[in-house]
Each structure stands twice: as C-alpha cells, then as structure tokens.
Amino acid sequence: MNILILGSGIIGTTSAYYLAKQGHEVTVIDRQSSAGMETSFANAGQISPGYAAPWAAPGIPLKAVKWMLSEHSPLVVNPKPDWEKIKFIGRMLLNCTQRRYSINKSRMLRLAEYSRQSLNVLRDELGLNFDDEKKGTLQVFRTQQQLDAAKKDIAILDEYHVPYELLDAEQCIQVEPGLSSVQHKIKGGLRLVLDQTGDCYKLTDQLVEQCRNLGVKFVFDTDIHSLNASNGKITSVVTSKGEYVADQYVMALGSYSTELLKQVGIKSPVYPVKGYSITLPVIDNDVAPVSTIMDETYKVAITRLGNRIRVAGTAELNGYDLSLSQKSRETIQHVVKDLFPEGVDLSEDNFWTGLRPMTPDGTPIIGKTVISNLFLNTGHGTLGWTMSFGSAKLLSDIISGVQPAIEYEDFSINRYGLKINLSQQENPLVALNE
C-alpha cells in the first residue's frame, strides 16, 4: 500500500520505519526542514516505562491548587478563557478517581513496556547510538508523604511485573553519588531499574536514514493545509507543495493533529501542554547525575546524555503559545541547582520549549477511525519518547492486518464515546461527544 504519514517527529518517523519494513510505500510530510525538530527535539531524554502514569490521579485537583500557589510551580494555567482548555481540564478531572487511574496506568504500562522491548530489538539490529544508557530512573521523594503515596503505584508495578527498588536516602546516594551533598533533602526514592535514557532527536535523525534505505520519502519544508474527504474516506492532503494522494493516511502531528482532524469531523481530545527544558554541559562527573532523577516535588526530570544534562519540566496550559517563560526557566534551574549545584554549568543553558500532545486520560490514541483510510498515532503527552517504538509497531500491524503482540483496542479514539455527524451528507464522519 501507499501510505502518507503527516508528521516527522519520533512518532511519525518510527511509524514510517515499521510500515516500510512491512513492505509499504511510505511518504512523510513535515513543515520543518528535517525530522524531530519540534516536540521530539529537546525532551527530557527519559525512556521510562516504569514511570508511565497518567497525570490525572486521585488527589491531583488539590495538589494542582497548591502547586499554582507555590514559587516554583510545576503547573501553569493561563487564566484567559479558552473552551478547549476548559474541556480538557474537565475531562482530566473525571479521570482523577482511583478506578480510572488504575485502568489508565495499567494500559500505559502495557504499551510502554512493549515499546521498551521493541527499542531494544531495533537498537541491536541497527546499531543505533544516541547517547543511550540503561541505568534506570530514580524518583526522588523529599517528604514522607510522597514516599507513602508511592506504595499505590508500587501495587500496579507488582501487578505488571515491572521491577523496581524502594530506597531510603542512603541507598539513593549509592545509585546517584552526585546527590551526596544534598542527602538531608531526600527521604527516599523509587528506582525503576529497566528505564533507559537517550537523545530522542539524535535517534530520530539516525532513523530517518534507515527509513530512506527502505525507500521512505521525506518531504520537508511543507505546510499541511487541509484534508479532503468524500464518502467516508480521505481523498487527498492539501499542502504548500500541492496535493498528495495515498491509499492510507496516518495522523502523527502531535498537538497539531487536533485542528486538522476537525476538518473531517473528528473531535480529538488531544490538547497541547507546554513543557520546557534546558541543556547544560557537565563540568564535574563526580557530582553530576548518572542517569535520570525525577524530582517528585517539582515534577522536573534531570537526565544525563553523554557529556550533557537535560533538565525538563513544567506543564503549562496555554494553547499553542510557544513563547519562552523566564519563570519556568527559573523553576527548572532551581531544581538542578538544588540537587547538583556543582555538576553543571548553568551559564551555558540552552532553553527550549515544546508542546506535548496530551489526552485527558494520559493514554495515546492509536489505530483506526471511522474514516476507513485514516489512522491515528498521537496524544502521547510526556511519554512520546517512551512509547514511540511500541506505538509505531502496533499501528503498523493494525494497518497491515497483522495481529498485534499486545491488546490494543483500548488505545482507540472510540474510548471517548463517538457519534456519527449525520449533518455531513456526502461525508458522514465521526465526532467526539462534548
């Protein structure tokens, strides 16, 4: 089949690779000049199946209020009225029950673990090198309350046989010696031993060449304007370089998928949640992180990538705004200064922002739509890097008619409750319930 993929981030590029491996003729279109230049470019660097969990969780509404009143808040909400933002927040709140949290976390773990296994196979097959390490993630707890709350997540980790270590402060220092000078600030930690690290952009760039070796065509510097549809099928994609026609279409534009899907009657629940990162040079290995440290208090990740540190955090609900917030920069800087004050050079921080495509329940949207030749691979939120290989392999199997290796129906957009928009007589497509 001839397949057109919209988007060349880590999700679109991995989708292209697996589809090409299954013998399809694949073309990828993107507005940037090369692959992985948007949300994939400077993410946290974590490949963290063990840390896969929805933001919507019991107690989060109260925590969110406290966060927003703190000096270094991990959550920023623009107070300007925005109907899409209000709907997203409302849907998230509905998922903040223990029952919904357990369901959502369990399926996220299923996909993330499958993705970890898929990446391991691909790394060995292709000899990829992207500043990658397999040294785990250490979730650091500054309070006893945080340590006690981790027991709920541990129950789900046990259920899915995800290995972990619950550590006291001294054991945290054994894992991450660079924290020794701040041991008094740490109550304990949860170490997810199978988690990995790596530079998402570097891997995306290398995978593009592997895709080209399989015959994939990349069309860059091309704006995607609209989707044409008729009789329940996509007939073409209109771009700044003309129309493109294919047998099957894959929407992998992250946060930007939502507006295009509206054109054909699909109301996606994906909302852009802005995140920030800084990238710093390591100046002293002895007091720098070994792998990834997730600071539970500030929701900031500090990840070692070769001779660099990637520090990422903040969830900002502000639509598609891409301006750089100095306050968020200061929050991220505060965490790395607080935990690794002598390990990195903060004078050389490279400040970046990107839009994470979030769903209200935390789970990505993968698979078919009621438009017979349109498939989705979007909504991965902060876990696009973690879930990319499993998501792409799963989607490739669905499109190719191959039985996927994992249960997959609950990743479909159908879980949000669908209705047919009968007002479009020529083109009765799908819409999400308000």
Steps between C-alpha positions, in 0.01 A plus 500: 500500500592863451496669842530870577616598851438852624777596742867404535553510874600182682144367461476565127854380427469174693163441331667548162773253588274216610257552211785498249638182663165337429533580133292814463588801286527785752519878468543735798406868488611765750516878515848498653827472307587164657350235726455530877518878511199570721387315815757225441791740483597567863274288718596361840702213353323234707390165362296421807245219478511460877409866543210485254203642686216740423508850639134457592520327838327502839594811693626691197230772507605606851868466415450714190362786711798478738746482210365814337541690827864396538802697383632223275179347375511196271160609364415826325150575371432809293182649657376630164172320414546231236226245432741228385709544814191488721381179333843342540519587870145373554578168333819465704307555823263218407806270481627592847330206673693199629313271262576708190859556608559126537348427157692777327833422665472129425452552127775763489736251665397235247587720204814650656647159584424373150674810364807440718529148366453621141772762541742245642451278194536792260811636673671164462388453138605846380790582732346831605703739717315791660674567833296211634543324833310233692546621857145553621298792635517617861183671619610715794261568788563800723217423747371195685158566350642457149673179606177361647300595189743304280366176647185532286710511182710212626189279515444557128869442425471166683190411300685553171827349623694824453821472707575779745694583815356701789798682652578701810707818474833323541415248229405786267853636541644159410308512172567870433820602684468857373216549750726441800525868596119532513416170671329694781238619249397148398267264686533215252445396145344256257746361247360359178785278396405429137456864401742645248627835377589640160485796266169478312607740227823311432314173460231656280770640273671160472170322438425730208800354318384148578158592364651637181690176455160329502365738235316749723466847348519806726345824380622783725432876506140425409201645682195276530190709433203267494354152455257425218242230566209343318275201568670415826856503363788745480554581134804728528710725721543861389844647570710802406654280230176370356273203570620157611295185445548162670315181582530551877575805714662523845449806721815541712511876547482495878313801636445630149294194406194641676425790268545295182277223630222751559489559125376147446264484796724341763515687830824384655543544878874572457605833649846667484673507840811711484824375650846651538855371515853624537808315377824549694861382474634275776797655680560242775403134455529426873215734590286462186214252445571150372162443337157663551381654825134594520437756775150415622449836669559716193421239232835575335718235334880527492654263244858422408562494123868434440688812609178701530210529743141546382272656763131503410174587667196726543153434362356819354146517366517791260377376163752500217715778646873430454649799677774429755402572861782629719311386811492141374867524417571606858300205636700250295826670593401495867462122504832422336678756721333352807600140426822528295640846576858422395445251219388721210564842352175697523650794312480297179142377520320451170136589566226331295125444496269253330134399500418159645187348342303397809182296533280539810563139607873502418477218246592568136252458217612227261314321223199526275241771464159471332666655198603174342847607383598736783701377798618686810826489694490798732429614855812359671546799730830490688558137398540522124865397525415219738208363298607579144637164387215297643241744364651491152534123494142461623365741239696331223349165593149646508538660156665188356235264633747323729386390846677736746710351778309689772138584574423822315130579468505730805749731326239590239330839489175308549558494875390863518148421379421561137203614302446535128468852365206448266492863394782427254295322237776424253747436772341357819803484723562482870486746785578471866225561749532829675 
